């Protein structure tokens, strides 16, 4: 099969055709049909050779020196001195005096291009040639010269929102058509003066914000909000000014300078609130009102989008046929701006038309590609922001950059969009327009309270530099799926928090007398007032219909182990093991025996923690594990279970996931004692006869440093693992005490909450295991850098966050986290046998073709194989979680609709992996394992069909039937592939 790029080239060759009106409308349907979750998985690949990597700034945000060397006032200088505004860009980042520092930062990033804007008022203080300022021109000449010396290409913006104030005061700014000619003349000077060194020009940045929010809402300069129709007249003039400038460059300068010119158009992304055609049309209309307002005249037909014309009517100016011809085709590439300037900031609800805004650069790129007939797209502004108090650690910004860059890469590789460059915004912190200094968007941190204005690289800068160096995200060996198999004795299992319990036998339980109309329709009619004599025998395992039903469901998965939990509070409700619930105990005994006879090894948990209830017997429920004698009571309960069920159970879990964040240190101390007593009880009293194994299972989601290249985040990640996993693991598998890191951290906080192990306690707890069992579901990132928008744990002084490129459901799906967790166990506790006792993902139970769970199980098991084959982890078994939605909602491989049991696609895929014992290399010799012994012949006497026994009396052509009907409810199984 060819590479994605080769296949894509062929597809594009076959489908290349001129864009049709509203061709972008297919975007939402197309992405809805892409394979989930495979299409959402992170793409490891690189950008095309020659891809443009850029970083950018805007003059008013960073230059400062607002009155120096003859510069005139801009509308922002005036705007920030009026109303209730608190800050100004008079100094900004002081780039006017820090050209060398800016160039040094640009060089450190290794970008190929630097986008910056010219301050119109610095060159022409009153906006026209007659006010020419040589010092301003000299500043930009020097900047261009230094960029050339650094080997960095400039991308120059003629107008980035800072109109000379004189033009606003005397002519009304962009509301006056005279600005078209004045702007053209300003551009003419810039092309003539700087053009030999510039190959990419941007005429006007984000005309939507200029028109709507400068002359409509008044949110940005010049702050006009008197006429609701004025923004459309302003937009009309901006388009004409751009077109006039493009024709000027094309006719007079392009033949010699060989540059390209466009207008930077910003857009949000929008997704339908409902899956209806009208919702898609409203999404299209939303994009037309923001992006299409300017893009359609330039890239399509020289006129406004039909949706705008239909909804705005006479409020929208019209182009003459000559003007349409003048405007059409006046862009050499599509300059796209996306991110925090507009998205979720300056898109009013009225322009969303009842739909939902989203941050999806990839879909926006695809829409532009289809709507405007595959133009080359240069992303000239992209990024996010952090709050103003954030310094050099900006994880939020870093992961949004990763998300947007990854989206652009998928757009190229998977969607065939001609993306030619990407610009991270911005180079340095600066004045953020209407948000002033309340947010930061720079890759370099600036302390605005210091005169030096030193540029300090943030972690986002380090990340961006690494991406540029690698030209994307090249696939590494650890990213590739592994081939190989697990050992022959590998434990393949499935887990369930509980099983369906039937305390009243449902087989052989109907005492009714029936009439059988044998001569007509053969129906059975119950005879009122008559009953058969009661059965005079004790209950038998075969009396419980649910046992064989559940065992058959487990067998259908193909596993050789089944893990479930007993209910302590139900088995010993009064806390007295001398008076257990005999019926329930008998049911468990039957269930485990039937599993064993079917060659499925039962793995039984004695106590399973749930957030809703303690699962402890009533006398212990009030104070839970802090109740007097709770550990001893648990040990007695364990002895009861060992004695009654041990003949069939060879793997025991004392405590399942006791390391919950809701558990106090004192409770945990008692739980460790309870586990140790239960383990010693088995070791001393039952192991020799029964030959089983006992341990506990710890919840162990992986914790990864948010900045893997920062030592300052490695330590917090280790701290979290000490507090979450080492808390229970170290006393049992390690030193017999809590982790040193845990004790020293609490001591540093002057906390005395962590109990002390005396020598007797250490000897009791240490070594009370036969294997290391973990439940693993997901991965989180942690950083020591506090950002208000993420979950912060004050005790550990860590910020929890996620990588925004991860698949969510609702927890992140991060397969490599399991491998890292298994390696952590090996690194800390050596060659201990390890079982993944529960691993699964939450998915809509109505999704029987549960593609997310199929993806999850395949990739997590593959990472487990890497841990076994590549890292030498002594991995003994893997248990998928969970068996059925009925007992574990949203996690099951069996679904259910009323009485119909549905076999989901994930079950069939998991069974296939089990049958191959992993992911065998097609070129390798097949693995030869001893055949498993057949399950006992008596295990399937009761098949899933009604069985009826009769005793008949003949009379008058009717048989009077006395009998027992075996009501064994048949459930149809339906498999989803």
Buried (B, 14 or more C-beta within 10 A) or exposed (E): EEEBBEEBEEEEEEEEEEBEEBBBBBBBEBBEEEEBBEBBBBBBBBBBEEBBBBBBBBBBBBBBBBEBEBBBBBBBBBBBEEEEEEEBBBBBBBBBBBBEBBBBBBBBBBBBBBBBBBBBBBBBBBBBEEBBBEEBBEBBBEBBEBBEEEEBBBBBBBBBBBBBBBBBBEBBBBBBEEBBEBBBBBBBBBBEBBBEBBBBBBBBBBBBBBBBBBBBBBBBBBBBBEEEEBBBBBBBBBBBBBBBBBBBBBEBBBEEBEBBBBBBBBBBBBBBBEEEEEBBBBBBBBBBBBBBBBBBBBBBBBBBBBBBBEBBEEEBBEBEEEBBEBBBBBBBBBBBBBBBBBBEBBBEEEBBBEBEBBBBBBBBBBBBBBBBBBBBBBBBBBBBBBEBEBBBBBBBBBBBBBBBBBBBBBBBBBBBBBBBBBBBBBBBBBBBBBBBBEBBBBBBBBEBEEEEBEBBBBBBBBBBBEBBEEBBBEEEEEEEEBBBBBEEEBBBBBBBBBBBBBEEBBBBBBBBBBBBBBEEEEEBEEBEEEEBEEEEEEBEBBBBBBBBBBBBBBBBBBBBBBBBBBBBBBBBBEBEBEEBBEEBBBBBBBBBBBBBBBBBBBBBBBBBBEEEEBBBBEBBBEBBBEBEEBBEBBBBBBBBBBEBBBBBBBBBBBBBBBBEEEBEBEBBBBBBBBBBBBBBBBBEBBBEEBEBBBBBBBBBBBBBBBBEEBEBBBBBBBBBBBBBBBBBBBBBBBEBBBBEBBBEBBEEEEEEEBBEBEEEBBEBBBBBBBBBBBBBBBBBBBBBBBBEEBEBBEEBEBBBBBBBBBBEBEBBBBBBBBBBBBBBBBEBBEEBBBBBBBBBBBBEBEBBEBBBBBBBBBBBBBBBBBBBBBBEBBBBBBBBBBBBBBBBEBBBBBBBEEEEBBBBBBBBBBBEBBEEBBBBEEEEEEBEEEEEEEBEEEBBEBEBEEBEEEEEEEEEEBBBBBBBBBEBEEBEBEEBE
